[in-house]
Amino acid sequence: MRLLKLQPDVYKFDSFKEFAEEFKIGKGDLLFTHEFIYQEFIKQLNLEAEVLFQEKYGTGEPSDEMINAIFEDVNKLEFNRIIAVGGGSVVDIAKLFVLKDAKDVLELFEKRVPLIKEKELIIIPTTCGTGSEVTNISMTSIKAKKTKMGLAVDELYADYAVLIPELVKGLPYSFFVTSSIDALVHAVESYVSPKSNPVTEMFGVKAMELILSGYKQILEHGRDYRTQIIEDFVVASNYAGIAFGNTGVGAVHAISYPISGIYHVPHGEANYLFFTEVFKNYQRKNPEGKIKELNKILAGILKVDQEDVYDEITSILDKLLSVKPLREYGMKEEEKRAFAKSVIENQQRLLVNNYVSLSEEEIFSIYENLF
């Protein structure tokens, strides 16, 4: 049985300049990033690479319409290597650039066209949440289906994953919190996945330790303290990405997708909305299985009794990020049933990774409880 697949080579540098020199970035390369990142860290290097900014095509998380518009411009350029410098949205989009003759997102995600990799990909994350630099997954909102969809194929693996903590230090506090919560959920969901094993668990547990210990330090020393320990969060995100890239994530992500896809709630915040509610359901349905091991680990990190771990996590996260009832994000009463049905119909790729199965009625109840 294969325990771990780690496709990209992983590098770490102190600055973008060191990376650009080591990798000889220039002609034949396409830099896909945000303008503010380019202006602060890249422009002064006078690289001869093509440059494309995501925000030229719209703001917020990627959608099929946005990516199709980007495809039109990308397909006019000549390049052999893509360097994605950004958060989850930039990375998810850039992964699709490696595919031959990519023109329509829905065709790709429904695998109605051949998926052939023809470009080299380098990913440099500027958040501390997605772990996408080491996964083979691209996520986007599909407007026609009113939800998010994922494409998970080996062709989307990066060739190189590059960690540069300098690029993450300036991440605004709210983005830091939502992205790092996403990494925490990756690690926790991975641990209880039926596909987990001692190797993936090792990466997931270390990610939990780094993130939760970091949160406690930030609550003790203040928000700005995150910049002093940012490397811990960058590494934790990478570890969590390695863990869930091999095991998958489950119901927390699946149930959050209609909310983030339709109401544009940041991905990490949407995950936090459902995180402890899903795990309390897991606990109720099978308290003696893998979740018992997880609770023991979390209790050790948090220094609380095992029965108190989810209340303690909620207490910590609530001090970092204020969340609201689902109706205050825009969700309507009649959507509780529609969303539950949509999750069952469209998110089986994730639901197979659940600790225990959740029925449509149980998912409806989660929406109901948080409404």
Long-range contacts (C-beta under 8 A, 24 or more apart in sequence): 1-197, 3-197, 3-198, 3-199, 3-200, 3-246, 4-197, 4-199, 4-200, 4-242, 4-246, 5-245, 5-246, 6-134, 6-242, 7-134, 7-136, 7-154, 7-157, 7-158, 8-123, 8-133, 8-134, 8-157, 8-158, 8-159, 8-160, 8-161, 9-159, 9-160, 9-161, 10-133, 10-134, 10-160, 10-161, 10-162, 10-163, 10-238, 11-160, 11-161, 11-162, 11-163, 12-162, 12-163, 12-164, 12-165, 13-162, 13-163, 13-164, 14-164, 14-165, 14-166, 15-41, 15-164, 15-166, 16-41, 16-42, 16-45, 16-85, 16-124, 16-164, 16-166, 16-167, 17-45, 19-124, 19-162, 19-164, 20-45, 20-47, 23-83, 23-122, 23-160, 25-49, 25-83, 28-78, 28-79, 28-80, 28-81, 29-79, 29-80, 29-81, 29-82, 29-83, 30-74, 30-77, 30-79, 30-81, 30-82, 30-83, 30-97, 31-83, 31-85, 32-82, 32-83, 32-84, 32-85, 32-86, 32-90, 32-93, 32-94, 32-97, 33-83, 33-84, 33-85, 33-86, 33-90, 34-85, 34-86, 34-90, 34-126, 37-85, 37-86, 37-126, 37-167, 38-85, 40-170, 41-166, 41-167, 42-85, 49-79, 49-83, 50-77, 50-79, 52-77, 54-86, 54-89, 54-90, 54-93, 60-89, 60-264, 61-88, 61-89, 61-140, 61-141, 61-260, 61-264, 61-266, 61-267, 62-89, 62-92, 62-93, 62-139, 62-140, 62-141, 63-140, 63-141, 63-142, 63-143, 64-105, 64-106, 64-140, 64-141, 64-142, 64-143, 64-144, 65-143, 66-93, 67-93, 67-96, 67-105, 67-140, 68-103, 68-104, 68-105, 71-96, 71-102, 71-103, 71-104, 71-105, 75-102, 75-103, 79-119, 80-119, 80-120, 81-119, 81-120, 81-121, 81-122, 82-119, 82-120, 82-121, 82-122, 83-122, 83-124, 84-121, 84-122, 84-123, 84-124, 85-124, 85-126, 85-167, 86-124, 86-125, 86-126, 87-125, 87-126, 87-127, 87-129, 87-130, 87-175, 87-179, 88-127, 88-129, 88-130, 88-132, 88-139, 88-179, 88-182, 88-267, 90-126, 91-123, 91-125, 91-130, 91-132, 91-133, 92-132, 92-137, 92-138, 92-139, 92-140, 93-138, 93-140, 94-121, 94-123, 95-121, 95-123, 95-132, 95-138, 95-156, 95-158, 96-138, 96-151, 96-156, 97-121, 98-155, 98-156, 99-155, 105-140, 105-142, 106-142, 106-144, 108-151, 109-140, 109-142, 109-149, 109-150, 109-151, 111-151, 115-153, 115-155, 116-155, 117-155, 117-156, 120-159, 121-157, 121-158, 121-159, 121-160, 122-158, 122-159, 122-160, 122-161, 122-162, 123-158, 123-160, 123-161, 123-162, 124-162, 124-163, 124-164, 124-167, 125-163, 125-167, 125-168, 125-234, 125-237, 125-238, 126-167, 126-168, 126-171, 127-168, 127-171, 127-175, 127-176, 127-179, 127-237, 128-168, 128-171, 128-176, 128-179, 128-180, 128-183, 128-230, 128-233, 128-234, 128-236, 128-237, 129-178, 129-179, 129-180, 129-181, 129-182, 129-183, 129-237, 129-267, 129-268, 130-179, 130-182, 130-183, 130-237, 130-241, 130-267, 131-183, 131-186, 131-237, 131-238, 131-239, 131-240, 131-241, 131-242, 131-244, 131-245, 132-241, 133-158, 133-161, 133-162, 133-163, 133-238, 133-241, 134-158, 134-161, 134-238, 134-241, 134-242, 134-245, 135-241, 135-244, 135-245, 136-245, 137-245, 141-260, 141-261, 142-261, 145-346, 146-258, 146-261, 146-262, 146-342, 147-257, 147-258, 147-261, 147-262, 147-342, 147-346, 147-347, 148-257, 148-258, 148-260, 148-261, 149-346, 150-349, 150-350, 152-349, 161-238, 163-234, 163-235, 163-238, 165-230, 165-231, 165-234, 168-230, 168-233, 168-234, 169-227, 169-230, 171-230, 173-223, 173-226, 174-321, 175-266, 176-226, 176-233, 177-268, 177-320, 177-321, 178-266, 178-267, 178-268, 178-269, 178-272, 178-321, 179-237, 179-268, 180-211, 180-214, 180-215, 180-233, 180-236, 180-237, 180-268, 181-268, 181-269, 181-271, 181-272, 181-275, 181-317, 181-320, 181-321, 182-267, 182-268, 182-271, 183-207, 183-211, 183-233, 183-236, 183-237, 183-240, 183-241, 184-208, 184-211, 184-212, 184-240, 185-249, 185-252, 185-253, 185-268, 185-271, 185-272, 185-275, 186-240, 186-241, 186-243, 186-244, 186-249, 187-211, 187-236, 187-239, 187-240, 187-243, 187-244, 188-275, 188-279, 188-294, 188-298, 189-244, 189-249, 189-250, 189-251, 189-252, 189-253, 189-353, 190-240, 190-243, 190-244, 190-246, 190-247, 190-248, 190-249, 191-243, 191-290, 191-293, 191-294, 191-297, 192-250, 192-282, 192-290, 192-291, 192-294, 192-355, 193-244, 193-247, 193-248, 193-249, 193-250, 193-353, 193-355, 194-352, 194-353, 194-354, 194-355, 195-246, 195-247, 195-248, 195-353, 196-243, 196-247, 196-290, 197-247, 199-246, 200-242, 200-243, 200-246, 200-247, 201-243, 203-239, 203-240, 203-242, 203-243, 204-239, 204-240, 204-243, 204-244, 205-297, 206-236, 206-239, 207-236, 207-237, 207-239, 207-240, 207-243, 208-297, 208-298, 208-301, 209-301, 210-235, 210-236, 210-239, 211-236, 211-240, 212-298, 212-301, 212-302, 212-313, 212-316, 213-301, 215-316, 215-317, 215-320, 216-316, 218-320, 219-316, 219-319, 219-320, 247-353, 248-349, 248-350, 248-352, 248-353, 249-350, 249-353, 250-278, 250-350, 250-351, 250-353, 250-354, 250-355, 251-278, 251-350, 251-351, 251-354, 251-358, 251-363, 252-278, 252-279, 253-347, 253-350, 254-343, 254-347, 254-350, 254-351, 255-339, 255-343, 255-363, 255-366, 255-367, 257-343, 257-346, 257-347, 258-335, 258-339, 258-342, 258-343, 259-326, 259-329, 259-331, 259-339, 262-330, 263-329, 263-330, 263-331, 265-329, 269-321, 269-323, 272-317, 272-321, 272-323, 273-323, 273-326, 273-370, 274-366, 274-370, 275-313, 276-310, 276-313, 276-314, 277-366, 277-369, 277-370, 278-358, 278-366, 279-310, 280-310, 281-358, 281-362, 281-366, 282-354, 282-355, 282-356, 283-310, 285-356, 286-355, 286-356, 289-355, 289-356, 290-355, 291-355, 325-370, 325-371, 326-367, 326-370, 326-371, 327-371, 331-367, 331-371, 333-371, 335-367, 336-364, 336-367, 336-368, 336-371, 337-364, 339-363, 339-367, 340-364, 340-367
